[in-house]
Amino acid sequence: MPLTETRLRALKKKTKSYKVADQRGLYIEVTPAGSKLWRFRYRIGKVEKKLAIGSYPEISLKEARDVTFEARQAVASGRDPAFEKRKQKIREEFLSAQTFETVAREYIEQMMVQNGRAEATIVKANYFLDQLAPAIGNRPIHEIEPFEVLAPLKRLEATGKHETAKKCRSFAGRVFRYGVATTRCKSDPTSMLKGALITPKATHYAAILEPKELGGLLRAIDDYTGYMVTKFALQIAPHVFVRPGELRHAEWREVDLVDGVWKIPAGKMKARRAHAVPLSKQVISYLTDLAEMLGHEGYVFPSARTSKRPMSENTLNAAFRRMGYSKDEVTAHGLRATASTFLNESGLWNPDAIERALAHGDSNAVRGIYHRGKHWDERVRMAQWWSDYLDELRSGGKVIEAKFARG
């Protein structure tokens, strides 16, 4: 006889548990403590199994029958509802422990630290996480909605940190996509936030763009009286077109002074593509002198405190300030803009060769073709011409006549 709400309410506890059947395998078990627990009995092959549905009256008679109906359908299709419930519970417990901060720190460790990303990149990633953690750090990553991410970004915007807000959104997006790839969440909620933030005004690294001023800078570098390794880095930086982080992380094993090439592995490049730098005679001379002083192992430009670490991120810019140049006049990164501007205005070189020298879209090195890659021969000639031209400027000699006048 099927159960009714009246019969269910009338069931009383006894000294031992007992069962009262409803229909089609559904029954209720009354415990000595008075709990009324819904159960569904079914078979998988010859094995009898039970599915715990919940307690009455939290689960009503109708709700219990609905669950039973779905369970019978699962059994009919060859599935085990009790096993599926246990699996779902395990997954929910697993996901509840997978907070945004947990996944973010795993992402930083596995995708950045273990892949050899630059120390500055890792420091920045942890900084972005610190900005987001108070709002969403403890939230299960699969439950986070777009508005939850937007809130801390808008707080950053309100303080004028527009670029930081943009980069935090980008970092969060990478974490969510990593979460998708590792089955911790199903989507990236930050994809819906594009256009929700103020677009930061473009900023440019201060760079010298006049020949006489560049000559003055080169002479000031030669007169630098600080740490000798820093001086060598300052002398070499204008010649090689690389980013400051790529320069300071250079290792002797990457440098071939005989063939005149510096092969930078993908892990040290911004675009994550291997890059080759042709070395002029002047750069080879600087590096030879530096190797005689330091040896041919470890970092080319080690920290003054320990040879096991490269010079710090701010070393070159701090040296420029010590030399009397403000941050609005010269930056280490701006040396790339200086080289790019002068090389393009000379009219002597293919713009694509200049772009490859700056590691913009350089894909040949991915295949390890350092010497035979497109524009390589021109880049070798261009590197030597540029070093010769820098020497001319340093000595106060004549300057090139620009093909294009700057406005």
KEKE-3310 file (N, C-alpha, C; in steps of 0.2 Angstrom, whole numbers, plus 5000, padded with zeros to 4 digits):
npx = (5004:5004:5013:5007:5006:4999:5001:5015:5018:5013:5021:5031:5045:5054:5062:5071:5077:5065:5057:5046:5037:5035:5032:5038:5051:5054:5056:5054:5064:5064:5072:5079:5081:5072:5073:5068:5071:5073:5074:5080:5078:5086:5092:5108:5112:5114:5116:5110:5106:5107:5100:5103:5092:5088:5081:5065:5055:5061:5064:5051:5036:5032:5044:5053:5048:5050:5064:5066:5060:5069:5080:5077:5076:5089:5095:5088:5095:5107:5115:5122:5114:5118:5132:5134:5130:5139:5150:5148:5147:5160:5166:5160:5165:5179:5179:5175:5186:5194:5199:5200:5212:5220:5220:5226:5239:5244:5244:5254:5265:5267:5265:5273:5284:5290:5292:5302:5300:5303:5310:5304:5292:5285:5285:5276:5265:5261:5258:5247:5238:5238:5230:5218:5214:5208:5195:5190:5198:5196:5185:5176:5183:5175:5162:5163:5157:5155:5153:5159:5172:5174:5171:5183:5192:5186:5188:5201:5202:5195:5205:5213:5222:5222:5229:5234:5222:5218:5228:5226:5214:5217:5227:5218:5210:5219:5221:5208:5206:5216:5211:5200:5206:5211:5200:5194:5185:5172:5172:5178:5175:5180:5180:5168:5170:5177:5179:5172:5181:5191:5200:5217:5228:5240:5257:5274:5291:5304:5315:5330:5331:5338:5353:5365:5362:5362:5375:5380:5375:5381:5394:5393:5390:5402:5410:5405:5406:5402:5397:5407:5401:5388:5392:5397:5385:5378:5385:5384:5370:5364:5368:5362:5348:5338:5326:5327:5325:5328:5341:5348:5346:5354:5365:5381:5382:5373:5379:5389:5405:5414:5407:5399:5386:5371:5361:5345:5334:5317:5310:5314:5310:5298:5288:5288:5296:5310:5325:5338:5353:5363:5380:5390:5407:5411:5402:5406:5419:5417:5411:5421:5430:5423:5421:5434:5435:5425:5424:5417:5405:5388:5378:5379:5378:5379:5371:5377:5378:5377:5383:5374:5362:5354:5358:5348:5331:5330:5342:5349:5341:5343:5356:5356:5349:5359:5368:5363:5352:5335:5320:5311:5319:5328:5327:5330:5323:5319:5330:5328:5318:5326:5336:5327:5321:5332:5337:5327:5325:5337:5335:5342:5340:5330:5313:5307:5318:5323:5312:5313:5325:5321:5314:5301:5288:5297:5299:5307:5317:5311:5312:5325:5333:5345:5355:5352:5340:5326:5331:5343:5356:5356:5353:5365:5374:5368:5368:5382:5384:5376:5383:5395:5391:5386:5398:5404:5395:5398:5411:5409:5407:5402:5384:5371:5361:5344:5332:5318:5310:5308:5293)
npy = (4994:5011:5025:5039:5056:5058:5045:5045:5055:5049:5039:5031:5031:5016:5003:4997:4999:5001:4997:5004:5001:5010:5012:5003:5001:5011:5016:5020:5022:5021:5026:5021:5034:5041:5047:5048:5041:5042:5028:5020:5005:4994:4984:4980:4970:4955:4960:4968:4985:5000:5017:5031:5044:5055:5064:5063:5076:5084:5080:5078:5067:5067:5073:5063:5052:5058:5058:5044:5040:5046:5039:5026:5027:5029:5016:5008:5012:5007:5013:5016:5023:5026:5025:5035:5046:5046:5049:5062:5068:5067:5075:5087:5090:5090:5101:5112:5114:5119:5133:5150:5156:5145:5138:5148:5150:5137:5138:5148:5142:5130:5134:5145:5147:5134:5133:5142:5156:5173:5181:5193:5193:5183:5189:5199:5192:5187:5198:5203:5193:5195:5207:5203:5192:5196:5198:5187:5176:5165:5159:5146:5141:5137:5142:5156:5171:5183:5197:5196:5196:5208:5218:5220:5224:5236:5243:5245:5253:5265:5271:5276:5267:5261:5253:5243:5237:5232:5223:5214:5209:5202:5193:5185:5180:5171:5162:5157:5150:5141:5134:5129:5120:5111:5105:5111:5122:5128:5138:5154:5168:5181:5184:5190:5203:5211:5227:5233:5239:5254:5260:5260:5275:5275:5272:5277:5271:5281:5288:5292:5301:5309:5311:5318:5319:5305:5302:5309:5301:5289:5292:5296:5284:5277:5284:5280:5276:5266:5249:5237:5227:5231:5243:5236:5230:5242:5247:5237:5236:5246:5241:5229:5227:5220:5217:5224:5214:5202:5204:5205:5192:5185:5171:5163:5151:5153:5161:5163:5167:5165:5162:5173:5175:5176:5165:5165:5157:5151:5152:5163:5174:5187:5184:5170:5163:5156:5166:5174:5183:5193:5196:5211:5216:5225:5222:5208:5211:5218:5208:5198:5204:5205:5192:5188:5194:5188:5175:5160:5155:5153:5168:5181:5194:5195:5197:5210:5205:5191:5178:5169:5174:5185:5202:5215:5220:5234:5239:5244:5256:5263:5266:5274:5285:5288:5293:5305:5306:5308:5299:5303:5305:5295:5277:5260:5251:5259:5260:5251:5257:5268:5262:5256:5268:5275:5266:5263:5276:5278:5272:5262:5248:5234:5235:5224:5216:5224:5223:5209:5209:5216:5206:5205:5195:5185:5170:5160:5156:5147:5135:5132:5138:5147:5154:5153:5158:5169:5185:5184:5186:5200:5205:5203:5211:5223:5224:5226:5238:5246:5246:5252:5264:5269:5270:5280:5291:5291:5296:5309:5311:5313:5312:5301:5305:5307:5298:5300:5314:5318:5323)
npz = (5000:4995:5002:5012:5015:5028:5034:5034:5044:5055:5058:5071:5081:5086:5096:5088:5071:5057:5042:5030:5016:5000:4985:4970:4974:4982:4999:5016:5030:5047:5061:5077:5084:5079:5066:5049:5035:5018:5006:4991:4983:4972:4958:4951:4939:4947:4959:4973:4977:4986:4986:4995:4998:5006:5021:5028:5035:5026:5013:5004:5001:4987:4982:4984:4977:4964:4963:4964:4952:4942:4946:4943:4929:4926:4930:4921:4910:4911:4921:4937:4950:4963:4963:4955:4962:4973:4966:4961:4973:4978:4968:4970:4983:4980:4971:4979:4987:4978:4977:4970:4973:4976:4964:4956:4962:4959:4946:4944:4949:4941:4927:4926:4935:4934:4921:4919:4918:4918:4933:4937:4930:4937:4950:4947:4943:4956:4962:4956:4959:4973:4973:4969:4977:4990:4987:4979:4982:4991:4986:4978:4963:4952:4955:4953:4947:4934:4939:4952:4949:4943:4953:4962:4952:4948:4959:4959:4948:4953:4960:4951:4945:4931:4922:4930:4934:4921:4918:4929:4926:4915:4920:4929:4919:4913:4923:4925:4913:4914:4924:4918:4909:4917:4923:4933:4932:4921:4912:4907:4916:4915:4902:4898:4903:4895:4889:4899:4907:4910:4896:4897:4895:4882:4886:4884:4884:4890:4878:4870:4855:4847:4838:4844:4857:4860:4858:4869:4879:4878:4880:4893:4899:4897:4906:4918:4935:4944:4949:4940:4932:4930:4922:4911:4906:4904:4893:4883:4881:4872:4860:4857:4856:4864:4877:4893:4903:4896:4894:4906:4911:4903:4900:4900:4894:4883:4874:4860:4857:4847:4835:4835:4841:4850:4858:4863:4874:4872:4884:4890:4883:4879:4870:4870:4861:4854:4851:4841:4843:4833:4836:4836:4832:4842:4853:4855:4860:4872:4879:4879:4887:4899:4902:4905:4917:4925:4922:4912:4916:4922:4925:4914:4918:4933:4949:4961:4974:4974:4964:4959:4955:4943:4939:4947:4943:4942:4941:4929:4926:4938:4937:4927:4933:4942:4934:4931:4922:4920:4923:4913:4903:4899:4898:4902:4894:4884:4876:4865:4858:4854:4845:4836:4830:4824:4815:4807:4801:4795:4782:4777:4779:4778:4784:4790:4794:4804:4813:4816:4822:4834:4839:4836:4831:4827:4820:4815:4823:4831:4825:4827:4818:4817:4810:4797:4795:4789:4784:4792:4787:4784:4796:4803:4796:4799:4813:4815:4808:4816:4828:4824:4820:4833:4839:4831:4835:4849:4848:4844:4831:4814:4810:4804:4790:4792:4784:4785:4792:4809:4816)
capx = (5000:5008:5013:5003:5008:4996:5004:5022:5018:5011:5026:5034:5051:5054:5069:5075:5075:5061:5056:5039:5038:5030:5031:5043:5058:5055:5054:5056:5067:5063:5078:5078:5082:5066:5074:5064:5076:5071:5079:5077:5081:5087:5097:5112:5113:5111:5118:5105:5109:5102:5102:5100:5089:5087:5076:5058:5051:5065:5062:5043:5035:5033:5051:5057:5046:5053:5071:5066:5059:5075:5085:5075:5078:5097:5096:5086:5100:5113:5119:5121:5113:5121:5138:5134:5129:5145:5155:5146:5149:5167:5168:5158:5170:5185:5179:5174:5192:5198:5198:5203:5219:5223:5222:5231:5246:5246:5246:5260:5271:5267:5265:5278:5291:5293:5293:5307:5298:5308:5308:5300:5285:5282:5283:5270:5259:5259:5256:5240:5234:5236:5225:5211:5213:5203:5188:5188:5203:5193:5179:5178:5184:5169:5156:5164:5153:5159:5152:5163:5179:5173:5171:5190:5195:5183:5191:5208:5201:5193:5211:5217:5226:5219:5233:5234:5216:5218:5233:5223:5209:5221:5229:5213:5208:5224:5220:5202:5208:5220:5206:5196:5210:5212:5193:5191:5179:5169:5172:5182:5170:5183:5179:5163:5172:5180:5175:5170:5186:5193:5206:5223:5232:5246:5263:5280:5297:5308:5320:5334:5330:5343:5360:5370:5360:5363:5382:5382:5373:5386:5400:5392:5391:5410:5412:5401:5411:5399:5399:5409:5396:5383:5395:5397:5378:5376:5389:5381:5363:5362:5370:5359:5340:5334:5323:5331:5325:5332:5349:5350:5345:5359:5369:5386:5380:5369:5383:5395:5409:5417:5402:5396:5378:5368:5354:5340:5329:5310:5307:5316:5308:5292:5283:5290:5299:5318:5328:5345:5355:5370:5385:5395:5414:5411:5399:5411:5425:5415:5409:5427:5433:5419:5422:5440:5434:5420:5423:5412:5399:5383:5375:5383:5377:5376:5370:5383:5377:5378:5383:5369:5356:5356:5357:5341:5327:5330:5349:5351:5338:5346:5362:5355:5348:5365:5372:5360:5347:5329:5316:5308:5324:5331:5325:5334:5318:5319:5335:5325:5315:5331:5338:5322:5320:5338:5338:5322:5326:5343:5333:5347:5338:5323:5309:5306:5324:5323:5307:5315:5330:5318:5310:5293:5286:5302:5297:5312:5321:5307:5314:5332:5337:5348:5360:5349:5333:5325:5334:5348:5362:5355:5353:5372:5377:5364:5371:5389:5383:5374:5388:5400:5387:5386:5405:5404:5392:5402:5417:5407:5408:5396:5378:5367:5356:5338:5327:5312:5311:5303:5289)
capy = (5000:5017:5029:5045:5061:5056:5039:5047:5059:5045:5034:5032:5027:5010:5002:4995:5002:4997:5000:5005:5002:5015:5008:5003:5001:5017:5015:5024:5019:5024:5024:5022:5041:5045:5050:5045:5041:5039:5024:5017:4998:4992:4979:4980:4963:4951:4963:4973:4991:5005:5024:5036:5050:5060:5062:5066:5079:5089:5078:5076:5061:5068:5074:5056:5048:5060:5055:5037:5039:5047:5033:5020:5028:5028:5009:5005:5014:5004:5017:5015:5030:5027:5026:5042:5051:5046:5052:5069:5071:5068:5080:5093:5091:5092:5108:5116:5115:5122:5141:5154:5157:5138:5137:5153:5148:5131:5141:5152:5137:5126:5138:5151:5145:5128:5135:5146:5163:5178:5182:5199:5191:5179:5193:5203:5188:5186:5205:5203:5188:5199:5212:5199:5188:5198:5198:5180:5171:5160:5157:5140:5144:5135:5146:5163:5175:5189:5203:5195:5198:5215:5222:5222:5228:5243:5247:5248:5259:5271:5274:5278:5261:5258:5248:5237:5234:5229:5217:5210:5205:5197:5187:5181:5176:5165:5157:5153:5146:5135:5130:5125:5115:5106:5103:5114:5126:5126:5144:5160:5173:5187:5185:5194:5209:5215:5233:5235:5243:5260:5258:5265:5279:5272:5275:5275:5272:5287:5286:5297:5300:5314:5309:5321:5317:5298:5302:5311:5296:5284:5295:5296:5277:5276:5287:5277:5273:5261:5242:5236:5223:5236:5247:5232:5230:5248:5248:5232:5237:5250:5238:5222:5228:5216:5220:5223:5207:5197:5206:5204:5185:5181:5166:5162:5145:5155:5166:5160:5172:5163:5163:5179:5175:5175:5162:5166:5151:5153:5153:5170:5179:5189:5180:5163:5160:5157:5172:5174:5190:5193:5201:5214:5215:5229:5218:5203:5213:5219:5201:5195:5207:5203:5185:5187:5196:5184:5168:5159:5151:5157:5173:5186:5200:5193:5202:5212:5201:5184:5176:5164:5178:5190:5209:5216:5223:5241:5241:5249:5262:5266:5268:5280:5291:5290:5297:5312:5306:5307:5293:5305:5306:5288:5271:5254:5248:5264:5259:5248:5262:5272:5258:5256:5274:5277:5261:5264:5282:5277:5270:5257:5242:5231:5236:5217:5214:5228:5220:5203:5211:5217:5200:5206:5191:5181:5163:5156:5153:5141:5128:5132:5140:5154:5157:5153:5161:5175:5191:5184:5189:5207:5207:5203:5217:5229:5224:5229:5245:5250:5247:5257:5271:5271:5272:5287:5296:5292:5301:5316:5312:5315:5308:5299:5309:5303:5297:5303:5319:5317:5329)
capz = (5000:4995:5008:5011:5020:5034:5036:5036:5050:5060:5060:5077:5082:5090:5099:5082:5065:5053:5035:5027:5008:4997:4979:4965:4977:4987:5006:5022:5036:5054:5066:5085:5086:5076:5059:5044:5030:5011:5002:4985:4982:4965:4956:4945:4937:4952:4965:4976:4980:4989:4985:5000:4995:5011:5026:5029:5030:5022:5007:5004:4998:4980:4979:4985:4971:4958:4963:4962:4945:4939:4947:4939:4922:4926:4931:4915:4904:4913:4925:4944:4953:4970:4961:4952:4968:4977:4962:4961:4980:4978:4964:4974:4988:4977:4968:4984:4989:4972:4977:4965:4975:4976:4957:4954:4964:4956:4939:4944:4950:4935:4921:4926:4939:4932:4914:4918:4917:4922:4940:4937:4928:4943:4955:4945:4944:4963:4964:4953:4964:4979:4972:4968:4983:4996:4984:4976:4983:4995:4982:4973:4956:4947:4956:4953:4942:4931:4944:4957:4947:4941:4959:4964:4946:4948:4965:4957:4943:4957:4963:4946:4943:4926:4919:4934:4933:4915:4919:4934:4922:4910:4924:4931:4913:4912:4929:4924:4907:4917:4928:4913:4906:4922:4925:4940:4931:4915:4908:4910:4917:4913:4894:4898:4906:4890:4887:4906:4911:4906:4892:4899:4890:4880:4888:4880:4888:4888:4874:4866:4848:4844:4838:4848:4864:4861:4859:4875:4884:4877:4884:4900:4901:4898:4912:4924:4940:4948:4949:4934:4928:4928:4917:4905:4904:4901:4887:4878:4880:4866:4854:4855:4854:4868:4882:4899:4907:4892:4894:4913:4912:4899:4903:4896:4889:4877:4870:4856:4855:4841:4829:4836:4841:4857:4857:4869:4874:4872:4891:4892:4878:4880:4865:4871:4855:4854:4847:4841:4842:4831:4840:4833:4835:4848:4858:4857:4864:4878:4882:4881:4893:4905:4903:4908:4924:4929:4920:4907:4919:4926:4922:4911:4922:4940:4955:4965:4980:4973:4957:4957:4953:4939:4942:4948:4938:4942:4941:4924:4927:4944:4935:4923:4937:4945:4929:4930:4918:4924:4920:4907:4898:4897:4902:4899:4889:4879:4871:4860:4853:4851:4840:4830:4826:4820:4810:4802:4798:4790:4776:4774:4781:4777:4790:4792:4797:4810:4817:4818:4827:4840:4842:4834:4826:4825:4821:4812:4829:4834:4822:4828:4812:4819:4805:4790:4796:4785:4786:4796:4785:4784:4803:4805:4794:4802:4820:4814:4806:4821:4833:4821:4821:4840:4840:4828:4839:4855:4847:4842:4824:4810:4811:4798:4788:4792:4778:4787:4797:4814:4818)
cpx = (5004:5007:5009:5007:5006:5000:5012:5022:5016:5016:5030:5040:5050:5061:5073:5073:5070:5059:5048:5040:5033:5028:5037:5050:5059:5052:5057:5059:5067:5068:5076:5078:5076:5067:5070:5068:5073:5077:5076:5081:5081:5092:5101:5115:5110:5112:5112:5109:5104:5105:5099:5098:5089:5082:5070:5057:5055:5064:5055:5042:5035:5040:5055:5055:5049:5060:5071:5065:5065:5080:5083:5076:5085:5098:5094:5091:5107:5118:5118:5120:5117:5129:5139:5134:5135:5150:5154:5148:5156:5169:5166:5163:5177:5185:5178:5181:5197:5196:5202:5211:5223:5225:5227:5238:5248:5248:5253:5266:5272:5269:5271:5284:5294:5295:5299:5306:5303:5305:5303:5293:5282:5280:5277:5264:5256:5256:5248:5236:5233:5231:5218:5209:5208:5196:5186:5193:5200:5187:5181:5178:5178:5163:5157:5160:5157:5159:5157:5171:5179:5174:5178:5193:5192:5186:5198:5207:5199:5199:5216:5222:5223:5223:5234:5228:5215:5222:5230:5218:5212:5224:5224:5210:5212:5223:5214:5203:5212:5215:5201:5200:5212:5206:5191:5186:5177:5170:5176:5177:5173:5182:5173:5164:5175:5176:5172:5174:5188:5200:5212:5226:5238:5252:5269:5286:5301:5314:5324:5333:5334:5350:5365:5369:5362:5371:5384:5380:5379:5393:5399:5392:5398:5413:5409:5406:5408:5401:5401:5404:5391:5386:5395:5390:5376:5379:5386:5374:5361:5363:5365:5351:5336:5331:5327:5331:5328:5339:5351:5350:5350:5363:5375:5385:5376:5373:5389:5399:5413:5413:5399:5388:5376:5361:5350:5335:5322:5308:5309:5314:5300:5287:5284:5292:5306:5320:5335:5347:5362:5374:5390:5402:5414:5408:5403:5417:5423:5414:5416:5430:5429:5420:5429:5440:5430:5421:5418:5407:5394:5380:5380:5384:5375:5375:5377:5383:5379:5378:5378:5362:5358:5355:5349:5337:5328:5338:5351:5348:5341:5352:5361:5353:5354:5369:5369:5354:5340:5325:5312:5313:5327:5329:5329:5329:5318:5324:5333:5322:5320:5334:5333:5321:5326:5338:5333:5323:5332:5341:5338:5345:5331:5319:5308:5312:5325:5318:5309:5321:5327:5314:5303:5292:5291:5300:5302:5316:5317:5309:5322:5336:5339:5352:5357:5342:5333:5328:5340:5355:5362:5355:5360:5375:5374:5367:5378:5388:5381:5379:5394:5397:5387:5393:5406:5401:5395:5408:5415:5407:5402:5390:5375:5362:5349:5334:5321:5313:5306:5299:5288)
cpy = (5006:5021:5035:5050:5060:5050:5041:5050:5054:5040:5036:5028:5021:5009:4999:4999:4998:5001:4999:5006:5007:5011:5008:5004:5006:5014:5020:5020:5023:5022:5025:5029:5045:5048:5045:5046:5038:5034:5021:5010:4996:4987:4981:4973:4959:4954:4969:4979:4995:5012:5028:5042:5056:5059:5066:5070:5084:5087:5075:5070:5062:5069:5067:5052:5051:5058:5048:5036:5040:5041:5027:5020:5027:5020:5006:5007:5011:5007:5015:5022:5031:5028:5034:5047:5051:5050:5060:5072:5072:5074:5087:5095:5093:5099:5113:5118:5119:5130:5144:5155:5151:5137:5142:5152:5142:5134:5144:5147:5133:5129:5143:5149:5139:5128:5140:5153:5167:5180:5188:5197:5187:5184:5197:5199:5187:5193:5205:5199:5192:5204:5209:5195:5190:5197:5190:5175:5165:5157:5151:5143:5143:5139:5154:5166:5181:5195:5202:5197:5206:5220:5224:5226:5235:5247:5249:5254:5265:5274:5276:5273:5258:5253:5242:5234:5230:5222:5212:5205:5200:5191:5183:5177:5170:5160:5153:5148:5140:5131:5126:5119:5109:5104:5105:5119:5125:5132:5149:5166:5180:5189:5190:5202:5214:5221:5236:5240:5249:5258:5263:5269:5275:5276:5273:5276:5277:5285:5292:5296:5306:5311:5312:5319:5309:5298:5304:5305:5291:5286:5295:5289:5275:5279:5285:5274:5268:5254:5240:5232:5227:5240:5243:5231:5236:5249:5243:5234:5240:5246:5232:5222:5224:5220:5219:5217:5202:5198:5203:5196:5181:5177:5164:5156:5147:5159:5162:5166:5171:5164:5170:5179:5173:5172:5162:5161:5154:5155:5160:5176:5181:5185:5173:5160:5162:5163:5172:5181:5190:5198:5204:5213:5219:5225:5212:5205:5215:5213:5198:5198:5205:5196:5184:5189:5191:5177:5166:5155:5156:5163:5178:5192:5198:5199:5204:5208:5194:5182:5171:5167:5183:5197:5210:5220:5230:5243:5246:5256:5266:5269:5274:5286:5293:5295:5304:5312:5304:5301:5296:5306:5299:5283:5265:5251:5253:5264:5256:5253:5267:5269:5258:5262:5276:5272:5262:5271:5283:5276:5265:5250:5240:5232:5229:5214:5218:5225:5213:5204:5213:5212:5201:5201:5186:5174:5158:5152:5147:5135:5128:5134:5147:5157:5158:5156:5167:5181:5191:5187:5197:5209:5207:5209:5223:5229:5227:5236:5249:5251:5252:5264:5273:5273:5279:5292:5297:5297:5308:5317:5313:5310:5306:5304:5305:5303:5301:5308:5317:5324:5331)
cpz = (5000:5001:5006:5016:5027:5038:5038:5042:5056:5062:5066:5078:5087:5092:5093:5076:5061:5047:5033:5020:5006:4990:4974:4968:4982:4994:5010:5027:5042:5059:5073:5087:5083:5069:5054:5037:5023:5008:4996:4984:4975:4964:4950:4944:4943:4959:4967:4979:4983:4988:4991:4997:5000:5016:5025:5035:5025:5015:5007:5000:4990:4978:4979:4979:4965:4958:4961:4955:4941:4940:4944:4932:4921:4926:4924:4909:4906:4918:4933:4948:4959:4968:4959:4957:4972:4972:4962:4968:4980:4974:4967:4979:4986:4974:4973:4987:4984:4972:4971:4967:4975:4968:4954:4956:4961:4948:4939:4945:4944:4929:4920:4929:4935:4924:4913:4916:4921:4929:4941:4935:4933:4948:4953:4945:4951:4965:4962:4957:4970:4979:4971:4974:4988:4993:4982:4978:4986:4991:4978:4966:4951:4949:4955:4946:4940:4936:4949:4956:4945:4947:4961:4958:4946:4954:4963:4952:4947:4960:4958:4943:4937:4922:4923:4934:4927:4915:4924:4930:4918:4914:4926:4925:4912:4917:4927:4918:4909:4921:4923:4910:4911:4926:4931:4939:4924:4910:4911:4910:4915:4906:4893:4900:4901:4888:4894:4909:4906:4903:4895:4894:4888:4883:4885:4885:4885:4884:4871:4859:4844:4844:4843:4856:4865:4862:4866:4880:4884:4880:4891:4903:4902:4904:4919:4929:4945:4947:4941:4929:4926:4922:4910:4902:4901:4894:4881:4876:4874:4860:4852:4855:4859:4874:4888:4903:4903:4893:4901:4915:4907:4903:4898:4891:4883:4872:4867:4854:4849:4835:4830:4836:4848:4856:4863:4869:4874:4879:4893:4888:4880:4876:4866:4865:4856:4849:4847:4840:4839:4835:4836:4836:4842:4854:4860:4861:4871:4882:4884:4887:4900:4907:4907:4915:4928:4927:4915:4910:4922:4922:4919:4915:4929:4944:4958:4971:4979:4965:4954:4955:4948:4942:4943:4943:4937:4941:4935:4924:4932:4942:4931:4927:4941:4941:4928:4925:4922:4920:4914:4901:4895:4901:4898:4893:4883:4874:4865:4855:4850:4844:4834:4826:4822:4814:4805:4798:4794:4783:4773:4775:4780:4784:4794:4796:4804:4815:4820:4823:4834:4843:4841:4829:4823:4826:4819:4818:4832:4832:4823:4823:4814:4814:4798:4790:4791:4788:4790:4794:4785:4791:4806:4803:4797:4809:4820:4812:4812:4826:4830:4822:4828:4842:4837:4832:4846:4854:4845:4835:4820:4811:4804:4796:4787:4786:4779:4793:4802:4815:4825)
residu = (MET:PRO:LEU:THR:GLU:THR:ARG:LEU:ARG:ALA:LEU:LYS:LYS:LYS:THR:LYS:SER:TYR:LYS:VAL:ALA:ASP:GLN:ARG:GLY:LEU:TYR:ILE:GLU:VAL:THR:PRO:ALA:GLY:SER:LYS:LEU:TRP:ARG:PHE:ARG:TYR:ARG:ILE:GLY:LYS:VAL:GLU:LYS:LYS:LEU:ALA:ILE:GLY:SER:TYR:PRO:GLU:ILE:SER:LEU:LYS:GLU:ALA:ARG:ASP:VAL:THR:PHE:GLU:ALA:ARG:GLN:ALA:VAL:ALA:SER:GLY:ARG:ASP:PRO:ALA:PHE:GLU:LYS:ARG:LYS:GLN:LYS:ILE:ARG:GLU:GLU:PHE:LEU:SER:ALA:GLN:THR:PHE:GLU:THR:VAL:ALA:ARG:GLU:TYR:ILE:GLU:GLN:MET:MET:VAL:GLN:ASN:GLY:ARG:ALA:GLU:ALA:THR:ILE:VAL:LYS:ALA:ASN:TYR:PHE:LEU:ASP:GLN:LEU:ALA:PRO:ALA:ILE:GLY:ASN:ARG:PRO:ILE:HIS:GLU:ILE:GLU:PRO:PHE:GLU:VAL:LEU:ALA:PRO:LEU:LYS:ARG:LEU:GLU:ALA:THR:GLY:LYS:HIS:GLU:THR:ALA:LYS:LYS:CYS:ARG:SER:PHE:ALA:GLY:ARG:VAL:PHE:ARG:TYR:GLY:VAL:ALA:THR:THR:ARG:CYS:LYS:SER:ASP:PRO:THR:SER:MET:LEU:LYS:GLY:ALA:LEU:ILE:THR:PRO:LYS:ALA:THR:HIS:TYR:ALA:ALA:ILE:LEU:GLU:PRO:LYS:GLU:LEU:GLY:GLY:LEU:LEU:ARG:ALA:ILE:ASP:ASP:TYR:THR:GLY:TYR:MET:VAL:THR:LYS:PHE:ALA:LEU:GLN:ILE:ALA:PRO:HIS:VAL:PHE:VAL:ARG:PRO:GLY:GLU:LEU:ARG:HIS:ALA:GLU:TRP:ARG:GLU:VAL:ASP:LEU:VAL:ASP:GLY:VAL:TRP:LYS:ILE:PRO:ALA:GLY:LYS:MET:LYS:ALA:ARG:ARG:ALA:HIS:ALA:VAL:PRO:LEU:SER:LYS:GLN:VAL:ILE:SER:TYR:LEU:THR:ASP:LEU:ALA:GLU:MET:LEU:GLY:HIS:GLU:GLY:TYR:VAL:PHE:PRO:SER:ALA:ARG:THR:SER:LYS:ARG:PRO:MET:SER:GLU:ASN:THR:LEU:ASN:ALA:ALA:PHE:ARG:ARG:MET:GLY:TYR:SER:LYS:ASP:GLU:VAL:THR:ALA:HIS:GLY:LEU:ARG:ALA:THR:ALA:SER:THR:PHE:LEU:ASN:GLU:SER:GLY:LEU:TRP:ASN:PRO:ASP:ALA:ILE:GLU:ARG:ALA:LEU:ALA:HIS:GLY:ASP:SER:ASN:ALA:VAL:ARG:GLY:ILE:TYR:HIS:ARG:GLY:LYS:HIS:TRP:ASP:GLU:ARG:VAL:ARG:MET:ALA:GLN:TRP:TRP:SER:ASP:TYR:LEU:ASP:GLU:LEU:ARG:SER:GLY:GLY:LYS:VAL:ILE:GLU:ALA:LYS:PHE:ALA:ARG:GLY)
# end
